[in-house]
Amino acid sequence: MANTYWQRHSAYTIEDHWILPAPDAKLEDYDPWEADRSAPRDEDRPLSQLLRLAQQLRPYRRAAKLPLREHKLLSGWLRRNGLLGILPHETLQYTTAAVWHEWPPPEQRRVGERPSGMRPAQRQVTRTSTGWQTRYRERGPERPLVHTRLGQPVLAEDLEGVAHRVESLRLTWPKGEFVTESLGKRFQSFFPANGPREAQQRDYVPLVRDASWEEYGEYLGVFIDAAHNLAAPLAGLQDWEPDGDWHDRNAMRAIAQINAAAGVVAPRGALMLDGTKALGWTSHSLLGIYALMMLEDLSGGHRVMHCPVCGGFFLSAAHQSRFCSSTCRSTHHKREWRKANKQGAAEGEDKGSEVDM
């Protein structure tokens, strides 16, 4: 199996309801599949921890602060795994404002070819199964390299006709609706350092490059909602057996929701250094990778369980499991011990009263 890498920062901050890279945090690659395989217990898997957190933190209220314990747990999870990649997960295509590009652009040059000048153009980025495809739409005549500056916004008089709309097309999850909206409105929700005007005029590079992740953040409520929506279908799959009633319909809706999340993951062939060929996966979001992990668990015999302590749903390969974590198991035993002690004390008082009589 070839490695599938995701990118995370070495630390994150949760401030003003935003999850952002911490100052001076370093961007690094890591393998979510290896992190999953190396977990000593099911409850230590990043996916399991995320599902527990999402169910504990939902519903999220903007006016309220995260409890200190949940804040520490979420900060630790983010440091180990990074953000979910909600923007690239939903984005199908986006077109940026016209700026000055070297012409021909790097992606369209032949080997050894050098740019002959600068041309106003819009970057159109489309998501494909193998990655992000960039095309440039010419919007004006070419000029010598020394007359313009790379990336500078194009003035109206330098454009030929009306420029293409500056917009974003996305497929919402889990609702599955196609939404076209202003690029600035959509992208400012994930690049909060930009003002509305800058967000609309910025020439966003494809959402897999290091430069795009340096300022990328996710609103805390959106992050929690996405993780909760990943956990929610488990309720419809608990104790499911095909019997033709409403349980079947709920189970079908549940598996369809997980499938939709995993749809951004695609198979990828790789040539290894030892001369062998391998099969791996490529994904536009960590959210999609976790959805695929859930499908692998379900198809591999994991059962959907309901924790009697926290009320959350979880996946377990051990069919005798009752609790989602050792914390909930310990809480249950403490409650039972207190209940038994209280009951024993009450029975002792009753016997004492009978003797006095």
Number of C-alpha atoms within 10 A of each C-alpha: 12 15 17 17 17 23 21 22 22 17 20 23 16 18 11 10 18 18 22 25 26 14 9 9 13 12 15 13 12 16 13 23 18 12 15 18 11 11 12 9 11 19 19 15 16 20 27 23 18 23 22 22 20 24 20 16 19 13 12 16 12 11 7 8 12 17 9 9 9 13 14 12 13 20 18 14 18 22 17 17 24 24 25 24 24 21 19 20 25 22 21 19 20 24 24 26 24 30 23 26 26 23 22 17 17 13 10 12 12 9 7 5 10 13 14 14 19 25 28 29 29 24 22 24 22 17 20 13 15 15 16 18 14 17 15 20 15 20 21 19 13 18 16 13 17 9 8 17 13 14 16 15 17 20 11 11 8 13 17 12 10 8 16 16 15 19 20 22 19 20 16 16 18 15 9 12 10 13 13 14 14 17 23 23 16 19 21 19 18 20 20 17 13 16 12 15 11 12 23 21 18 19 20 19 16 20 21 16 10 13 12 13 19 15 14 21 26 23 19 20 18 15 19 23 18 19 23 21 19 25 26 19 20 23 18 18 22 17 12 14 11 9 8 8 9 9 17 16 12 16 21 14 15 19 18 14 21 24 16 17 24 24 17 25 22 17 12 17 13 15 11 10 7 6 7 8 12 13 12 13 18 21 24 29 24 24 23 26 26 25 23 20 17 23 16 12 16 18 10 10 13 17 21 21 23 20 17 14 17 17 15 21 24 26 25 21 14 11 12 8 15 16 23 26 21 10 12 17 17 13 14 16 11 12 13 12 12 12 12 12 12 12 12 12 11 12 12 11 11 11 10 11 10 8 7 6 5
